[in-house]
Amino acid sequence: MMVRIFKHFVPAAILVLVLAEGAMLLGSMYLGVELRFIGADYYLPKEILPIFPKAITYAAVMLGSMTAFGLYQRDVVLNSLGNQLRFLASFGVGAVLMTLSFYLLPNLFLGRGAFALSVSLSFIGMIIVRLVFLRAVNHDALKKRILVLGTGTRVAKLARLFSTNSLSHKFSLVGYLPLASTQHNVDPSKILNDESPLLALAIKHNIDEIIVGVRDRRRGGVEMDELLECKLEGINVIDLSSFFERETGHVQIDSLNPSWMVYSDGFCRSSLRNVVKRSFDVMASTALLVLTLPIMFLTAVLIFLETGRPILYRQVRVGECGRLIELLKFRSMRVDAERAGVPQWAKLNDDRVTRVGRIIRTLRIDELPQVFNVLRGDMSFVGPRPERPHFVQELSNQIPYYATRHSVKPGITGWAQINYPYGASVEDAREKLQYDLYYAKNHSLFLDVIILLQTAQVILFGKGVR
């Protein structure tokens, strides 16, 4: 089950996990204070009262740290070593941030003893919550039973998604119902050869949701009257494009219809949204500029010492509505990286990258000068990554709907950057476009904040570095 918050689809299980852990964090601070002063013959010290502002700050900092370490993603688990280490690291970073806040904001001071108890209690409590969560989300009784209408090429993508077990903890695939004389592209053992009316078939198999996977519904054998009967009986009916959007966080190009883009909710722009977006961009970019100014100065010095000038690399990219912009980056390659005059994709372990360049690309420091692009209004802080005109023309000819990503301003970071590795081919661009389309359709301040927090894990764990 998914919950839509400001147009962004959030798994209900993840939302429950966040709320449960938030409550655990709040409660642990109250309990920590009580245990610290248990048996005392005097009231709680005035300097630690009231507790609620400190508890809510602690919960926000810890949840933000865990989000930054990727512990609230769609495929969240705690039974892998990597995520266990992330869990430990997120707690350490959160505790350090809270300690710093005591000095920056004295009103949040709690006391070393009470704070230590609160952190210890919340650490134990969060482990318990996560273990219970894992058992609950994998329980068969909670899985939604799915029936898919169609067995063609569009449905084949869905079949592969189910076969990778990425949806196995949420859904139980009952089978595929062939509707027209098309070639079957799914597992034959999952095809239902039952000519019963659709509602009778759904009741027989206790179906919770029906996915319509036929591109042309009028010619594909889909009877709207039968779908309406199922809908009126409380069985959810959803088309394939909407299912992909809801469950994977991207818009599946192969299953896309132009009519779906026209009639579906999304791709909206308003004056209020533009003002909120611009305000967020200016504040985030200014904060990043102030925090990273020493790093930027050191980077400039190191680039100059290794390869001399130029320190900044200016490159023409395609921005909003196809307008050309000049992108700023720290130069991370040799000056003659494209001496042939033909734009090239960056390769894995590219020999054009300098020693300093390899470090700043790994840490994403080379992207920092783009804060000036954002402050200038050419870019947004969050949005699809801008591409070079040469590649835009090439990709637009090969990938349908590619120009749609230019309906919003490009960004320093984006939904595709936190969900997909570095793109260095047409196929990579195709995959990333599916995330860019999701962002262009559903962008909001809420989604921007989530992307901003989760960008930290891309930097921390070097995802997609080339």
Residue, then its C-alpha position, 0 to 999 in steps of 0.5 A: m500500500m502506498v500513501r501519497i504525500f504532496k503528490h509523492f508516493v511513500p510506501a505505507a510501511i515506511l511511513v509507519l516505520v518513520l512514525a513508530e521510530g519518531a515516537m520511540l525517539l520522543g519517548s526515549m528522551y522523556l524516559g531518559v530524563e526520568l531515569r536520570f533523576i529517579g529517586a531524587d527528592y527535588y524537582l527536575p532542574k529548570e534548565i532542562l525544562p520543558i522537555f518537549p522542544k528538546a525531544i522533538t529536535y532530537a527526533a527530527v535530527m535522528l530521523g534526518s540522519m537516518t534518511a541521509f544514510g538511506l534507511y528509509q528507502r523503498d527496499v529498506v532492510l536491516n538484516s544486511l551488514g551494509n544497512q546495519l553499518r549504516f544504522l550504527a553510523s546514522f546514530g553516531v552522526g545524529a548524536v554528534l549533531m545533537t551534541l553540537s546543537f547544545y553549544l549552538l542552542p543552549n536552550l536545547f541543553l539536556g545534561r550529559g547523563a540524561f542525554a546518554l541515557s536517551v541515546s542508549l534507550s532510543f538505540i535499543g528501542m529502534i532495533i526492536v522496532r526494526l526487527v518487528f517491522l521486518r517480520a510484519v512487512n514480510h508476513d504473507a497475510l499482509k501481502k496484496r493479491i494481484l491479478v494482471l490483465g494482459t500477457g504482452t510486452r508491456v506486462a513482461k516488464l512487470a513480470r521481470l519486476f516481480s521475478t527480482n523479488s523487489l515487490s515480493h514482500k508487498f504483493s502476491l502475484v495470483g496470475y496473468l489473464p490473457l485478453a487477446s490473441t497476442q504472444h505470451n511474454v510471461d511465465p506460462s505457469k502463471i497464466l490463468n486459463d479461466e473464462s469466468p467473468l472478471l468479477a467472479l474470477a477476482i472473488k474466486h482468487n480473493i483479488d485485492e488489485i487488478i492491473v490493466g496491462v493492455r496498451d489499447r484497451r478498446r482493442g485489447g479485450v478489456e471490458m470496462d463494464e467488468l472493470l467497473e463491477c470489480k471497482l464497485e465491489g471494492i477491488n482496486v483497478i489501476d493501469l500499468s503506468s500508474f502502478f509502475e509510478r506508484e511502486t517503483g518511483h519512476v515512470q516506465i517509458d515502455s508502458l507509457n501512453p501519451s493520453w496517460m500523461v495528459y489526463s493523469d494528475g501531475f506535470c503542474r506548474s503554478s506561481l505559488r509553486n515557483v515562489v516556494k521552489r525559488s525560495f528553497d533554492v536560494m536558501a539551500s544554495t546560500a547555506l551550501l555556499v557558506l558551509t563549503l567555501p573553505i572546501m571550494f578554496l582548497t579545491a581551487v588551490l589543489i587544481f592550480l598546483e596540479t594542472g594550472r588554469p583554468i580552475l573552473y570548467r564552463q560547459v554549455r548545457v540544456g536548461e528549462c524549456g530547452r534554453l542553453i545555460e553555462l554550467l560551472k564545475f571545478r575542472s576534474m579532467r585534463v585541459d585537452a580531455e576532448r581534443a578531438g572536439v567531439p563530446q564524450w561520455a565519461k567512462l569508468n576509471d576514465d584516464r582523462v581524470t586528474r588525481v585531484g579530479r578523481i577525489i573531487r568527483t568521488l566526493r561530488i566537490d566538482e559540482l559545488p560551483q553550481v550553487f552560483n548557477v542556482l543563485r543566478g536562476d539558471m538552475s534549481f537546487v533539485g531537478p534533472r541533471p542538465e545535459r549537453p546539447h549534443f547528447v540532448q539531440e542524440l537522446s531525443n532522437q532515440i528515446p521517446y519523451y526525452a524532451t519532457r525532462h526540460s519542463v522543469k529547471p535542471g538541478i545540482t542533485g535530483w531524483a534520478q541521481i539518488n536512485y540510479p548510478y552515473g549515466a554514460s550511455v543511451e541505455d543509462a539515459r533511458e533509465k534515468l529519464q524514467y526517474d526524471l519524468y517522475y520528478a517532473k510529474n510529482h515535484s514538490l517541496f516535500l520531494d525536494v527535501i527528501i532528495l536533498l537528505q538522501t543525496a548525502q548517501v550518494i556522497l558518503f557511499g560514492k554511488g555512481v562515481r566515474 
